[in-house]
Amino acid sequence: MAANIASHFFPSDERITQLLNTYLLMAIAMIAKPLGSVIFGKIGDLKGRSNSFKVSLFGTSAASFILFIAPAYESVGILSAFILLLCRMSICAFVTSGSDGVRIYIYEHIPASKRCLGVGITALFTQAGALTASLSAWFFTRNYLPSYSWKFAFLVGGVLGLLALLAMKITNFSDHKQMHETDGFSEFQNLSLTKIIRTNWELFLLCIVLAGSIGSTNQFLIVFFGTYNFEIIGTIERSSMQKIISLAIVAYMIFSVVGGYIADKVGPYIVAKFAVFAVLTCSILLCLYLNNRILNEWVFIGIATLMPFITMPAAAIFKQSIPEAIRYRLFSLSHAIGSVLISAPTAFLSTFIYHKTNIIWLPIVYFICTIIMIFLSLHYLNKRIVNITQSKNSD
């Protein structure tokens, strides 16, 4: 899909330059994420979690419809790229706040002993949306279809968003727990976001690194790696790579639930540690294959299968580390800033690394670095939770 967007919204040039322009624009659009998280984070902490993702769905659907009808560069020139930027910024602002609200809502409404499983189930349905988008992209980019057919993927996304809103309205979906009933609500209610961050700056920085690194792994595996293989280094044909990406998403979906269940039984941090070692081993193996211009699809799918054993426990520890009364504000803002600083540049930087070095396996090293960042931030957050728990027990 990135290749189609590049050719539609940017002038004809060498393919790598077009892709770099597209990735750069999408990275710039990420600056809208913090703005959305500041606005909707406060609403979520003071007025309830569900209100934010209702607005999010509407905004995202509207932007998708605009992308469906957006003209090409050949028709309106640079204005087409400006339209793409505005739509992408709108999606970033709405999606971050809304999806964070969904994750927090589910996390807070299930028993503590099943929270990793709850995170896994949430990820299952999140990835189901990604799979729908992936399959839609694969279908609408088939060689026998017209060159503009890829735009219908955005139409499908917009329609599904409006259907979800309609379902919420029919079922009267809302928060079951009033926010003023949460611990610490009166203490944090009137505090500014700046004051909250200043008081919890170490926690905030760790959350930024963790959220950004988790997002970076997803960007690398789902957004960058496929395009890199079929468009840049030519190890595989486009439609075949799209099938592999779809299989990887399915594997991630299934093992999100499995990984969450095992993390609840064994312990989130223990499961994450073993999974980090396994993913690093597979990543090194992937480097060796790519060095010979071979894409081993099973190693790639294996990495996608193992990732939930890292990300599900990490996401649960992430939420647990933040006090409930300020959870939405800190979670959403750290997620947004992490996306801008770490996650969003992933595809651009990975492509740029290869473009400047011509070393095929070097972008995988970038992925390896993000896995190490996840582990380090997870280690310190888990240590913080243990210390707080021990302090409460001693009191």
Buried (B, 14 or more C-beta within 10 A) or exposed (E): BBBBBBBBBBBEEEBBBBBBBBBBBBBBBBBBBBBBBBBBBBBBBBBBBBBBBBBBBBBBBBBBBBBBEBEBBEEEEEEBBEBBBBBBBBBBBBBBBBBBBBBBBBBBEBEEEBBBBBBBBBBBEBBEBBBBBBBBBBBBBEEEEEEEBBBBBBBBBBBBBBEBBEEBEEEEBEBEEEBEEBEEBEEBEEBEBEEBBEEBEEBBBBBBBBBBBBBBBBBBBBBBBBBBBBBBBEBBEBEBBBBBBBBBBBBBBBBBBBBBBBBBEEBBBEBBBEBBEBBBBBBBBBBEBBEEEEBBBEBBBBBBBBBBBBBBBBBBBBBBBBBBBBBBBBBBBBBBBBBBBBBBBBBBBBBBBBEEEEBBBBBBBBBBEBBEBBBBBBBBBBEBBEEEEEEEEEE
